Amino acid sequence: MRPLELGWYLPTHGDTVRFNDPSTDVVPSLELFEKIVDQAERAGFEYLLIPVGVACWEAYMAGAYMAARHARIRPLIAARPGYINPVMLAKMISTLDHLSKGRIAVNLIAGQNEADVEAEGVTLGKAERYDLMEEEVRILKALWTSGQPLDFDGRFHRLKGAEIRPRSYQKPHPRFYLGGGSAQAWDVSARHSDVHLFWGDTPERVGDNITQIRKLAERYGRERDIGFGMRLQIICRETEADAWSAAEALLAKTSEQDRERVIQRTATSEANRRIQDLAREKGPLIAPNLWTGLTRVRQGAGIAIVGDPQQCANVIQRFIDVGCHSFCLSGYLHDEEAERFGRLVRPLVAAGNPGRLAAGSL
């Protein structure tokens, strides 16, 4: 069995305890980032998801700085098709890979929000962006692993004699993560991902999806190379009642119009559509202690684990039992929720999976 790994999220767009209430907003700052990453390392999280988007600080700059200031945590930073020339991107990532002594990982993102993508000058549609992503990942891997200049004649890129220094520190190359629900996303994961992250679903559905993606990976000889994980929110308190109070407080200033705005902004995203469908079909809970409430106010990972420590550990265990080994989590406020997870939930997950979780917090 694969070792279990835990990731946390760095909200470079800021933090809050109540959506749509400016009085509770925590603006992005170096001090906020340091506080969150310090707590994440102490809580035993191994990697750090750094978001991209209009409201976010630049991910590579933030990731490089956090890697330099912290000893263990691994930045997981996006590679978005069409944003950076792939030769330059390969050099950027391999440089950071060396400077961090092998702590960089790559998050493959085609883009959830068409308006943002168009505003940033990327004119390709979603399907073409996945095609471009697949081509650029092949270029990245070739530049990192080949000892020879690269000639490449593709649909989107033509290279003649391309090479970079340094090649990647990690061998054969940094790990790739991808979260997506479309057939194209699954195919790119089957070809290239080390970890495919699901954005929240029932454990039974996730287990079925793992089986299907692994079958796709067989076509490329990678059925043993690809792993699976969950991208989830978590709201843990000492008692279940306190956890639900905290969950409800997050939405105290929201309305149904907020959900409609999220749906409109992510209309071309299959993974977002699945999460919204779950919320409509199943209501507040898609399974015990798996709450859909945050789908009203945020795109992407809107399914949350809510409960006391044992309930939270039980939900994670259900996903482990169907084949997940990686858990990328977040919660509000992010420094406080990371501390609670490390103190209250992580020991229970470790006890239920002897030898599969890395040594505890610092």
VOFIDREN-864483 format. One line per field, with one value per residue: residue number from 1; residue in one letter; x, y, z of N, C-alpha, C in turn. Coordinates in steps of 0.2 Angstrom, whole numbers, padded with zeros to 4 digits. Example, Ala and Ser with C-alpha at 12.3 -4.5 7.8 and 13.67 -1.06 7.14 Angstrom:
k = c(1|2)
r = c(A|S)
nc1 = c(0066|0064)
nc2 = c(-0028|-0011)
nc3 = c(0039|0035)
cac1 = c(0062|0068)
cac2 = c(-0022|-0005)
cac3 = c(0039|0036)
cc1 = c(0066|0064)
cc2 = c(-0016|0000)
cc3 = c(0039|0039)
END
This chain:
k = c(1|2|3|4|5|6|7|8|9|10|11|12|13|14|15|16|17|18|19|20|21|22|23|24|25|26|27|28|29|30|31|32|33|34|35|36|37|38|39|40|41|42|43|44|45|46|47|48|49|50|51|52|53|54|55|56|57|58|59|60|61|62|63|64|65|66|67|68|69|70|71|72|73|74|75|76|77|78|79|80|81|82|83|84|85|86|87|88|89|90|91|92|93|94|95|96|97|98|99|100|101|102|103|104|105|106|107|108|109|110|111|112|113|114|115|116|117|118|119|120|121|122|123|124|125|126|127|128|129|130|131|132|133|134|135|136|137|138|139|140|141|142|143|144|145|146|147|148|149|150|151|152|153|154|155|156|157|158|159|160|161|162|163|164|165|166|167|168|169|170|171|172|173|174|175|176|177|178|179|180|181|182|183|184|185|186|187|188|189|190|191|192|193|194|195|196|197|198|199|200|201|202|203|204|205|206|207|208|209|210|211|212|213|214|215|216|217|218|219|220|221|222|223|224|225|226|227|228|229|230|231|232|233|234|235|236|237|238|239|240|241|242|243|244|245|246|247|248|249|250|251|252|253|254|255|256|257|258|259|260|261|262|263|264|265|266|267|268|269|270|271|272|273|274|275|276|277|278|279|280|281|282|283|284|285|286|287|288|289|290|291|292|293|294|295|296|297|298|299|300|301|302|303|304|305|306|307|308|309|310|311|312|313|314|315|316|317|318|319|320|321|322|323|324|325|326|327|328|329|330|331|332|333|334|335|336|337|338|339|340|341|342|343|344|345|346|347|348|349|350|351|352|353|354|355|356|357|358|359|360|361|362)
r = c(M|R|P|L|E|L|G|W|Y|L|P|T|H|G|D|T|V|R|F|N|D|P|S|T|D|V|V|P|S|L|E|L|F|E|K|I|V|D|Q|A|E|R|A|G|F|E|Y|L|L|I|P|V|G|V|A|C|W|E|A|Y|M|A|G|A|Y|M|A|A|R|H|A|R|I|R|P|L|I|A|A|R|P|G|Y|I|N|P|V|M|L|A|K|M|I|S|T|L|D|H|L|S|K|G|R|I|A|V|N|L|I|A|G|Q|N|E|A|D|V|E|A|E|G|V|T|L|G|K|A|E|R|Y|D|L|M|E|E|E|V|R|I|L|K|A|L|W|T|S|G|Q|P|L|D|F|D|G|R|F|H|R|L|K|G|A|E|I|R|P|R|S|Y|Q|K|P|H|P|R|F|Y|L|G|G|G|S|A|Q|A|W|D|V|S|A|R|H|S|D|V|H|L|F|W|G|D|T|P|E|R|V|G|D|N|I|T|Q|I|R|K|L|A|E|R|Y|G|R|E|R|D|I|G|F|G|M|R|L|Q|I|I|C|R|E|T|E|A|D|A|W|S|A|A|E|A|L|L|A|K|T|S|E|Q|D|R|E|R|V|I|Q|R|T|A|T|S|E|A|N|R|R|I|Q|D|L|A|R|E|K|G|P|L|I|A|P|N|L|W|T|G|L|T|R|V|R|Q|G|A|G|I|A|I|V|G|D|P|Q|Q|C|A|N|V|I|Q|R|F|I|D|V|G|C|H|S|F|C|L|S|G|Y|L|H|D|E|E|A|E|R|F|G|R|L|V|R|P|L|V|A|A|G|N|P|G|R|L|A|A|G|S|L)
nc1 = c(0004|0002|0011|0002|-0002|-0002|-0009|-0010|-0018|-0014|-0020|-0018|-0026|-0032|-0041|-0055|-0069|-0082|-0091|-0094|-0094|-0086|-0080|-0074|-0064|-0048|-0034|-0023|-0006|0012|0013|0002|0003|0015|0011|0001|0008|0018|0010|0005|0016|0020|0008|0010|0008|0013|0013|0010|-0003|-0004|-0014|-0020|-0026|-0037|-0038|-0028|-0011|0004|0009|0021|0031|0026|0027|0041|0046|0040|0045|0059|0059|0054|0056|0052|0040|0032|0030|0015|0012|0004|0004|-0001|-0009|-0004|0000|0014|0029|0034|0047|0053|0045|0049|0062|0060|0053|0063|0073|0068|0066|0079|0083|0075|0079|0072|0058|0047|0032|0020|0005|-0007|-0018|-0032|-0041|-0054|-0063|-0070|-0071|-0060|-0049|-0050|-0049|-0035|-0029|-0028|-0033|-0038|-0051|-0058|-0057|-0046|-0037|-0034|-0028|-0017|-0011|-0007|0002|0012|0016|0022|0033|0039|0043|0052|0062|0067|0072|0080|0096|0099|0098|0082|0071|0055|0040|0025|0007|0005|0017|0034|0050|0067|0082|0081|0085|0089|0096|0096|0093|0080|0080|0074|0071|0063|0058|0049|0034|0017|0001|-0016|-0033|-0048|-0064|-0068|-0069|-0057|-0049|-0047|-0040|-0028|-0023|-0022|-0012|-0001|-0001|0004|-0004|-0021|-0033|-0049|-0063|-0072|-0084|-0096|-0089|-0091|-0094|-0081|-0073|-0077|-0074|-0060|-0057|-0061|-0052|-0040|-0040|-0040|-0027|-0020|-0019|-0008|0002|0003|-0004|0000|0007|0000|-0008|-0021|-0032|-0040|-0047|-0053|-0063|-0061|-0069|-0067|-0071|-0070|-0082|-0096|-0107|-0102|-0094|-0103|-0109|-0099|-0098|-0110|-0109|-0100|-0108|-0117|-0119|-0123|-0132|-0144|-0142|-0128|-0124|-0128|-0120|-0108|-0110|-0112|-0100|-0092|-0096|-0091|-0084|-0082|-0080|-0084|-0097|-0101|-0100|-0110|-0121|-0122|-0125|-0138|-0145|-0143|-0144|-0140|-0130|-0120|-0116|-0113|-0107|-0101|-0102|-0111|-0112|-0103|-0102|-0110|-0103|-0090|-0080|-0073|-0066|-0078|-0084|-0086|-0078|-0086|-0087|-0084|-0067|-0066|-0076|-0072|-0060|-0065|-0072|-0061|-0055|-0064|-0062|-0049|-0051|-0057|-0047|-0039|-0025|-0019|-0022|-0028|-0031|-0041|-0047|-0056|-0052|-0037|-0024|-0028|-0037|-0028|-0020|-0029|-0032|-0020|-0018|-0030|-0036|-0026|-0018|-0028|-0030|-0017|-0016|-0026|-0020|-0008|0010|0008|0008|0018|0031|0026|0021|0032)
nc2 = c(-0006|0011|0025|0036|0053|0070|0086|0104|0120|0136|0151|0163|0173|0178|0176|0170|0170|0171|0171|0184|0194|0208|0212|0202|0198|0192|0200|0196|0193|0193|0190|0183|0172|0166|0162|0152|0143|0139|0133|0123|0115|0111|0103|0092|0092|0088|0093|0109|0117|0129|0142|0148|0162|0177|0184|0179|0180|0179|0163|0156|0164|0166|0152|0149|0158|0153|0140|0143|0149|0139|0122|0109|0107|0105|0114|0115|0119|0127|0122|0130|0128|0137|0149|0151|0149|0133|0128|0138|0137|0124|0126|0136|0128|0117|0124|0129|0117|0112|0123|0121|0108|0097|0099|0103|0102|0099|0106|0102|0112|0116|0126|0134|0144|0152|0166|0172|0166|0171|0184|0185|0183|0171|0162|0150|0137|0126|0112|0112|0118|0107|0098|0106|0106|0092|0091|0100|0095|0083|0089|0096|0084|0078|0088|0088|0075|0070|0069|0075|0088|0094|0090|0094|0092|0097|0100|0112|0117|0120|0114|0116|0109|0112|0114|0114|0120|0120|0102|0093|0091|0081|0064|0053|0066|0080|0077|0076|0082|0082|0088|0085|0083|0079|0069|0072|0077|0066|0057|0064|0063|0049|0047|0055|0059|0058|0059|0059|0070|0070|0081|0080|0069|0055|0042|0029|0033|0039|0028|0020|0029|0029|0016|0016|0026|0020|0010|0017|0021|0010|0008|0016|0010|0013|0009|0006|0017|0028|0037|0041|0054|0066|0082|0092|0102|0105|0105|0104|0102|0101|0095|0088|0097|0109|0110|0110|0122|0131|0128|0133|0146|0151|0153|0163|0175|0173|0170|0163|0168|0169|0156|0154|0163|0157|0145|0150|0156|0144|0136|0128|0119|0102|0095|0105|0106|0093|0094|0104|0097|0087|0094|0099|0087|0079|0087|0095|0086|0074|0062|0054|0067|0074|0088|0100|0113|0124|0124|0134|0146|0146|0141|0125|0115|0112|0104|0098|0091|0088|0089|0080|0075|0061|0058|0065|0059|0046|0049|0052|0040|0032|0036|0032|0018|0015|0018|0030|0039|0052|0067|0083|0096|0110|0124|0135|0147|0146|0144|0141|0130|0120|0118|0112|0101|0094|0091|0085|0076|0070|0061|0051|0046|0041|0031|0022|0018|0010|0013|0020|0033|0047|0052|0061|0078|0092)
nc3 = c(0000|-0003|0005|0016|0013|0018|0013|0014|0012|0006|0007|-0003|-0007|0005|0020|0031|0043|0040|0026|0014|0023|0027|0039|0045|0037|0033|0027|0013|0017|0021|0034|0037|0029|0033|0046|0043|0036|0046|0055|0048|0045|0058|0061|0054|0040|0023|0010|0001|-0006|-0017|-0023|-0039|-0048|-0051|-0039|-0031|-0024|-0034|-0038|-0040|-0035|-0022|-0018|-0019|-0010|0002|0003|0005|0017|0026|0032|0028|0021|0005|-0009|-0019|-0035|-0048|-0065|-0079|-0094|-0108|-0102|-0099|-0108|-0112|-0111|-0103|-0092|-0088|-0084|-0074|-0064|-0062|-0057|-0045|-0039|-0037|-0028|-0017|-0013|-0019|-0016|-0024|-0032|-0045|-0050|-0061|-0070|-0080|-0079|-0071|-0073|-0086|-0090|-0082|-0088|-0101|-0098|-0095|-0106|-0113|-0126|-0130|-0130|-0117|-0120|-0129|-0121|-0112|-0122|-0125|-0112|-0111|-0121|-0117|-0104|-0109|-0115|-0104|-0096|-0105|-0106|-0093|-0091|-0102|-0109|-0120|-0132|-0136|-0149|-0155|-0162|-0162|-0160|-0154|-0151|-0157|-0156|-0157|-0154|-0140|-0123|-0106|-0091|-0073|-0075|-0068|-0050|-0043|-0047|-0058|-0061|-0055|-0046|-0052|-0050|-0052|-0053|-0058|-0067|-0080|-0095|-0103|-0093|-0085|-0094|-0096|-0083|-0082|-0091|-0086|-0072|-0055|-0044|-0044|-0039|-0032|-0030|-0020|-0016|-0014|-0005|-0011|-0025|-0028|-0026|-0037|-0048|-0046|-0051|-0064|-0069|-0067|-0076|-0088|-0086|-0088|-0102|-0105|-0098|-0085|-0074|-0061|-0057|-0055|-0042|-0030|-0023|-0011|-0012|0000|0011|0029|0044|0060|0077|0095|0099|0090|0089|0091|0079|0069|0072|0069|0055|0051|0054|0045|0033|0037|0031|0018|0002|-0009|-0021|-0021|-0023|-0037|-0043|-0042|-0049|-0062|-0065|-0066|-0077|-0087|-0081|-0077|-0065|-0056|-0059|-0056|-0042|-0039|-0043|-0034|-0023|-0026|-0028|-0016|-0005|0010|0015|0008|0012|0028|0038|0028|0020|0010|0010|0008|-0006|-0010|-0010|-0014|-0028|-0035|-0022|-0013|-0004|0012|0027|0042|0059|0075|0081|0080|0071|0060|0057|0053|0041|0033|0033|0027|0014|0012|0012|0000|-0009|-0009|-0005|-0003|0004|0002|0011|0018|0029|0039|0051|0042|0048|0061|0059|0054|0065|0074|0066|0066|0080|0084|0074|0066|0074|0076|0063|0060|0069|0065|0053|0053|0051|0039|0038|0038|0050|0065|0069|0070)
cac1 = c(0000|0005|0011|-0003|0001|-0007|-0007|-0014|-0019|-0011|-0025|-0015|-0032|-0035|-0045|-0061|-0073|-0089|-0091|-0097|-0094|-0079|-0077|-0071|-0059|-0041|-0031|-0017|0000|0017|0012|-0004|0006|0020|0007|-0002|0013|0021|0005|0004|0022|0019|0003|0012|0006|0019|0014|0006|-0007|-0004|-0019|-0019|-0032|-0036|-0038|-0022|-0004|0008|0010|0028|0035|0024|0029|0048|0048|0038|0050|0065|0058|0052|0061|0050|0034|0033|0025|0012|0011|0000|0006|-0007|-0007|-0004|0002|0021|0032|0035|0054|0054|0042|0053|0068|0058|0052|0069|0077|0065|0067|0086|0084|0071|0081|0067|0052|0042|0027|0017|-0002|-0010|-0024|-0034|-0044|-0061|-0067|-0068|-0070|-0054|-0044|-0050|-0046|-0028|-0026|-0028|-0039|-0040|-0056|-0057|-0054|-0040|-0032|-0032|-0024|-0011|-0008|-0004|0008|0017|0019|0027|0039|0043|0046|0058|0068|0070|0075|0084|0103|0101|0094|0075|0067|0048|0035|0018|0001|0005|0024|0039|0056|0073|0088|0079|0088|0089|0100|0098|0088|0076|0083|0070|0072|0065|0056|0044|0027|0012|-0005|-0022|-0039|-0053|-0069|-0070|-0065|-0050|-0045|-0045|-0035|-0022|-0021|-0020|-0005|0005|-0002|0006|-0009|-0027|-0037|-0056|-0065|-0077|-0090|-0097|-0084|-0093|-0092|-0074|-0070|-0079|-0070|-0053|-0057|-0061|-0046|-0034|-0041|-0037|-0019|-0017|-0017|-0001|0007|0004|-0009|0004|0011|-0005|-0012|-0028|-0033|-0046|-0047|-0058|-0062|-0063|-0072|-0067|-0071|-0070|-0089|-0100|-0112|-0097|-0092|-0109|-0110|-0094|-0100|-0116|-0107|-0097|-0113|-0122|-0121|-0124|-0139|-0145|-0138|-0121|-0123|-0129|-0114|-0103|-0112|-0111|-0093|-0088|-0101|-0088|-0080|-0086|-0079|-0088|-0104|-0103|-0101|-0116|-0126|-0122|-0128|-0145|-0148|-0143|-0145|-0134|-0126|-0120|-0114|-0112|-0102|-0099|-0107|-0111|-0114|-0098|-0103|-0114|-0099|-0084|-0079|-0068|-0067|-0083|-0087|-0082|-0079|-0089|-0088|-0079|-0061|-0067|-0080|-0068|-0055|-0069|-0073|-0055|-0054|-0069|-0059|-0043|-0053|-0058|-0041|-0036|-0019|-0017|-0028|-0027|-0037|-0041|-0052|-0056|-0046|-0032|-0019|-0032|-0039|-0022|-0018|-0034|-0031|-0014|-0019|-0036|-0038|-0020|-0017|-0033|-0029|-0011|-0018|-0030|-0016|-0001|0015|0007|0008|0025|0032|0021|0023|0038)
cac2 = c(0000|0018|0029|0041|0060|0076|0093|0110|0125|0142|0156|0169|0178|0180|0171|0173|0165|0172|0174|0190|0199|0211|0214|0196|0196|0193|0201|0192|0196|0189|0188|0178|0166|0163|0159|0146|0138|0137|0128|0117|0110|0108|0099|0086|0092|0087|0098|0115|0119|0137|0143|0153|0166|0184|0186|0176|0182|0175|0157|0154|0169|0164|0146|0149|0161|0149|0135|0146|0150|0133|0117|0103|0107|0105|0118|0112|0125|0126|0123|0131|0128|0143|0155|0151|0145|0127|0128|0143|0134|0118|0129|0138|0122|0113|0129|0129|0110|0112|0127|0118|0101|0092|0099|0106|0097|0102|0105|0103|0115|0119|0133|0133|0150|0155|0173|0174|0164|0175|0191|0184|0183|0164|0162|0143|0134|0121|0106|0114|0119|0101|0096|0109|0104|0086|0092|0104|0090|0079|0094|0096|0078|0077|0093|0086|0068|0069|0071|0078|0093|0091|0092|0093|0095|0096|0104|0119|0120|0117|0116|0113|0109|0115|0111|0118|0119|0113|0098|0092|0088|0075|0059|0056|0073|0082|0074|0079|0082|0085|0088|0087|0078|0078|0063|0074|0077|0059|0055|0067|0060|0043|0048|0059|0061|0054|0059|0062|0073|0072|0087|0079|0065|0050|0037|0024|0035|0039|0021|0018|0033|0026|0010|0019|0030|0015|0006|0021|0021|0003|0009|0019|0006|0017|0008|0006|0023|0033|0037|0045|0058|0070|0089|0093|0106|0102|0109|0100|0105|0095|0092|0089|0103|0115|0110|0113|0129|0134|0128|0138|0153|0153|0155|0167|0181|0171|0169|0158|0171|0167|0149|0155|0166|0151|0141|0154|0157|0138|0133|0124|0114|0096|0094|0110|0104|0087|0096|0107|0092|0083|0098|0099|0080|0076|0092|0098|0080|0069|0056|0056|0072|0077|0094|0103|0120|0129|0125|0140|0152|0145|0136|0120|0111|0115|0098|0099|0086|0092|0084|0080|0072|0054|0058|0068|0053|0041|0051|0051|0032|0029|0037|0028|0011|0014|0018|0036|0040|0059|0071|0090|0099|0117|0125|0142|0150|0141|0142|0137|0123|0116|0116|0107|0094|0090|0089|0081|0071|0066|0055|0045|0043|0037|0025|0018|0016|0009|0013|0023|0041|0050|0054|0066|0085|0094)
cac3 = c(0000|-0004|0011|0016|0013|0019|0011|0017|0007|0007|0004|-0004|-0008|0011|0025|0034|0046|0038|0019|0013|0029|0027|0045|0047|0032|0035|0020|0012|0019|0023|0041|0037|0025|0038|0052|0041|0034|0052|0059|0044|0046|0065|0061|0050|0033|0019|0005|0002|-0012|-0018|-0028|-0044|-0049|-0051|-0032|-0028|-0026|-0039|-0035|-0040|-0030|-0015|-0016|-0018|-0003|0008|0003|0007|0024|0030|0031|0026|0017|-0002|-0013|-0025|-0038|-0054|-0072|-0083|-0101|-0112|-0098|-0099|-0113|-0108|-0110|-0098|-0086|-0086|-0081|-0068|-0060|-0060|-0053|-0038|-0037|-0034|-0023|-0012|-0012|-0021|-0013|-0028|-0035|-0050|-0050|-0068|-0070|-0086|-0078|-0070|-0075|-0093|-0090|-0080|-0093|-0107|-0096|-0094|-0113|-0116|-0130|-0131|-0126|-0112|-0123|-0132|-0116|-0110|-0127|-0124|-0106|-0112|-0125|-0113|-0099|-0112|-0116|-0097|-0094|-0109|-0104|-0087|-0091|-0108|-0109|-0127|-0135|-0138|-0155|-0154|-0167|-0159|-0162|-0152|-0150|-0161|-0153|-0161|-0150|-0134|-0117|-0100|-0085|-0072|-0075|-0061|-0044|-0041|-0052|-0064|-0062|-0050|-0046|-0055|-0047|-0056|-0051|-0063|-0068|-0087|-0098|-0104|-0087|-0083|-0099|-0095|-0077|-0084|-0095|-0083|-0065|-0050|-0040|-0046|-0034|-0033|-0027|-0015|-0018|-0010|-0005|-0016|-0031|-0029|-0028|-0044|-0052|-0046|-0055|-0071|-0071|-0067|-0082|-0093|-0085|-0091|-0109|-0105|-0094|-0079|-0069|-0054|-0056|-0053|-0036|-0029|-0017|-0010|-0010|0004|0017|0035|0050|0066|0084|0100|0099|0084|0089|0090|0072|0065|0073|0065|0048|0049|0054|0038|0028|0040|0027|0011|0000|-0015|-0027|-0021|-0027|-0044|-0046|-0042|-0055|-0069|-0066|-0067|-0081|-0091|-0077|-0076|-0058|-0052|-0061|-0051|-0035|-0038|-0044|-0028|-0018|-0027|-0027|-0009|0000|0014|0017|0003|0016|0035|0040|0022|0020|0004|0011|0005|-0013|-0011|-0009|-0017|-0033|-0033|-0017|-0009|0000|0019|0032|0048|0065|0080|0079|0077|0065|0054|0055|0050|0034|0029|0033|0021|0007|0012|0011|-0007|-0013|-0008|-0001|-0003|0006|0002|0015|0020|0033|0041|0048|0040|0053|0067|0057|0053|0072|0076|0063|0069|0087|0086|0069|0063|0078|0075|0056|0060|0073|0060|0047|0056|0047|0032|0039|0040|0057|0067|0069|0073)
cc1 = c(0004|0005|0005|0001|-0004|-0004|-0012|-0014|-0017|-0016|-0022|-0020|-0035|-0039|-0051|-0064|-0080|-0088|-0095|-0098|-0087|-0076|-0073|-0065|-0052|-0037|-0025|-0011|0005|0016|0007|-0001|0011|0016|0004|0003|0017|0016|0005|0010|0021|0014|0005|0010|0013|0019|0009|0003|-0007|-0008|-0017|-0026|-0032|-0035|-0032|-0016|-0001|0011|0017|0032|0033|0027|0037|0050|0046|0043|0057|0065|0056|0056|0059|0044|0035|0028|0022|0009|0008|0005|0000|-0006|-0009|-0002|0010|0024|0035|0043|0056|0051|0046|0059|0066|0057|0058|0073|0075|0066|0074|0086|0080|0074|0076|0061|0047|0038|0023|0009|-0005|-0017|-0026|-0038|-0052|-0066|-0065|-0067|-0063|-0048|-0044|-0047|-0038|-0025|-0025|-0034|-0042|-0046|-0054|-0054|-0047|-0035|-0029|-0027|-0017|-0007|-0004|0002|0014|0020|0024|0034|0043|0046|0053|0064|0071|0074|0080|0091|0104|0096|0087|0073|0060|0044|0028|0013|0002|0012|0029|0046|0062|0079|0087|0082|0088|0094|0097|0092|0085|0081|0080|0071|0066|0063|0051|0038|0022|0005|-0010|-0028|-0044|-0058|-0071|-0066|-0058|-0046|-0042|-0040|-0028|-0019|-0018|-0013|0001|0004|0001|0000|-0015|-0031|-0044|-0058|-0070|-0083|-0091|-0091|-0085|-0092|-0085|-0071|-0071|-0075|-0062|-0052|-0056|-0054|-0040|-0034|-0038|-0029|-0016|-0015|-0010|0004|0008|-0001|-0006|0007|0006|-0008|-0018|-0028|-0039|-0044|-0053|-0057|-0063|-0064|-0072|-0067|-0071|-0077|-0092|-0104|-0107|-0095|-0097|-0110|-0105|-0095|-0105|-0114|-0103|-0102|-0118|-0124|-0122|-0131|-0139|-0142|-0131|-0119|-0124|-0123|-0108|-0104|-0111|-0104|-0089|-0092|-0098|-0084|-0084|-0085|-0083|-0095|-0106|-0104|-0108|-0122|-0127|-0126|-0136|-0148|-0148|-0144|-0139|-0128|-0126|-0118|-0113|-0106|-0099|-0104|-0106|-0112|-0109|-0098|-0107|-0110|-0093|-0084|-0074|-0070|-0072|-0086|-0082|-0084|-0081|-0090|-0083|-0073|-0062|-0071|-0076|-0063|-0059|-0071|-0067|-0054|-0058|-0065|-0053|-0045|-0055|-0053|-0037|-0030|-0017|-0023|-0025|-0032|-0036|-0047|-0051|-0056|-0041|-0027|-0022|-0034|-0034|-0020|-0022|-0033|-0025|-0014|-0024|-0037|-0032|-0019|-0021|-0032|-0023|-0012|-0022|-0026|-0009|0005|0014|0008|0015|0025|0028|0024|0029|0038)
cc2 = c(0006|0021|0034|0048|0065|0082|0098|0115|0132|0148|0162|0175|0180|0175|0174|0168|0166|0175|0180|0195|0202|0212|0208|0194|0197|0194|0197|0196|0191|0186|0182|0171|0162|0159|0153|0141|0135|0132|0122|0112|0107|0103|0092|0086|0092|0092|0104|0117|0126|0138|0148|0156|0173|0187|0184|0180|0177|0169|0155|0158|0167|0157|0145|0152|0156|0143|0137|0147|0144|0127|0111|0103|0108|0109|0114|0117|0123|0127|0124|0132|0135|0149|0156|0147|0139|0126|0132|0140|0128|0121|0132|0133|0119|0118|0129|0122|0109|0117|0125|0111|0096|0093|0103|0100|0102|0101|0107|0106|0118|0125|0131|0138|0153|0162|0175|0172|0168|0182|0191|0183|0176|0163|0155|0141|0129|0115|0107|0115|0112|0097|0099|0107|0097|0087|0095|0099|0085|0083|0094|0090|0077|0082|0091|0080|0067|0072|0075|0084|0090|0095|0090|0096|0093|0100|0111|0122|0116|0119|0113|0114|0112|0111|0116|0116|0123|0109|0096|0089|0081|0070|0054|0063|0074|0078|0079|0077|0085|0083|0090|0081|0076|0072|0066|0075|0070|0056|0058|0064|0053|0042|0050|0060|0056|0054|0062|0064|0073|0077|0086|0075|0060|0045|0031|0027|0036|0033|0019|0022|0031|0020|0012|0022|0025|0011|0010|0021|0015|0004|0012|0016|0009|0015|0007|0012|0028|0032|0042|0049|0062|0077|0091|0099|0102|0107|0105|0104|0099|0092|0093|0095|0109|0116|0112|0120|0133|0134|0133|0145|0156|0156|0160|0173|0179|0170|0164|0161|0170|0161|0150|0159|0161|0147|0144|0154|0150|0133|0127|0118|0108|0094|0099|0108|0098|0089|0100|0102|0088|0087|0098|0092|0078|0081|0094|0092|0075|0062|0058|0061|0074|0082|0098|0111|0125|0129|0131|0146|0152|0140|0131|0116|0114|0110|0098|0093|0090|0087|0085|0076|0065|0054|0060|0062|0048|0043|0050|0044|0029|0030|0033|0021|0010|0016|0025|0036|0047|0063|0079|0094|0107|0118|0132|0143|0145|0139|0138|0130|0118|0114|0111|0101|0090|0088|0084|0075|0067|0060|0049|0042|0039|0031|0020|0015|0015|0009|0017|0030|0042|0052|0060|0073|0087|0096)
cc3 = c(0000|0003|0010|0016|0014|0017|0014|0011|0010|0004|0003|-0007|-0001|0014|0028|0038|0045|0031|0019|0019|0030|0033|0048|0042|0035|0028|0019|0014|0020|0030|0041|0034|0030|0044|0049|0040|0041|0055|0054|0045|0053|0065|0057|0043|0029|0013|0005|-0005|-0012|-0024|-0033|-0045|-0049|-0044|-0028|-0029|-0031|-0036|-0035|-0035|-0023|-0013|-0015|-0011|0003|0008|0006|0015|0029|0028|0028|0021|0010|-0005|-0018|-0029|-0045|-0060|-0076|-0090|-0105|-0108|-0099|-0104|-0109|-0107|-0104|-0091|-0084|-0082|-0074|-0062|-0057|-0056|-0046|-0035|-0034|-0028|-0016|-0010|-0013|-0018|-0017|-0031|-0040|-0051|-0057|-0068|-0077|-0085|-0077|-0073|-0081|-0093|-0087|-0085|-0099|-0105|-0096|-0101|-0116|-0120|-0132|-0127|-0121|-0115|-0126|-0127|-0113|-0115|-0126|-0118|-0107|-0116|-0121|-0107|-0103|-0113|-0109|-0095|-0098|-0108|-0098|-0087|-0097|-0107|-0115|-0128|-0137|-0144|-0154|-0159|-0165|-0162|-0160|-0151|-0155|-0158|-0157|-0157|-0143|-0128|-0112|-0095|-0079|-0074|-0068|-0056|-0043|-0048|-0052|-0065|-0056|-0051|-0049|-0052|-0052|-0053|-0056|-0064|-0075|-0089|-0100|-0098|-0085|-0087|-0097|-0088|-0078|-0087|-0090|-0075|-0060|-0045|-0043|-0040|-0036|-0028|-0022|-0019|-0013|-0010|-0011|-0023|-0033|-0030|-0035|-0049|-0052|-0051|-0062|-0073|-0071|-0073|-0088|-0092|-0088|-0098|-0110|-0101|-0087|-0073|-0062|-0052|-0053|-0046|-0035|-0023|-0017|-0009|-0007|0009|0023|0040|0056|0072|0089|0100|0092|0084|0088|0082|0068|0066|0069|0058|0046|0050|0048|0033|0031|0035|0020|0009|-0006|-0021|-0027|-0025|-0035|-0047|-0047|-0048|-0062|-0070|-0068|-0072|-0085|-0088|-0075|-0068|-0054|-0053|-0056|-0044|-0034|-0039|-0038|-0023|-0019|-0026|-0020|-0004|0004|0015|0011|0006|0023|0036|0034|0019|0013|0004|0008|-0003|-0015|-0012|-0013|-0023|-0031|-0027|-0012|-0004|0007|0023|0038|0053|0070|0078|0076|0071|0059|0052|0052|0043|0030|0028|0027|0014|0006|0010|0004|-0011|-0013|-0004|0001|-0001|0007|0005|0016|0025|0036|0048|0047|0045|0059|0065|0056|0060|0074|0073|0066|0076|0088|0081|0067|0067|0077|0068|0056|0064|0069|0054|0049|0051|0040|0032|0041|0047|0058|0066|0072|0081)
END
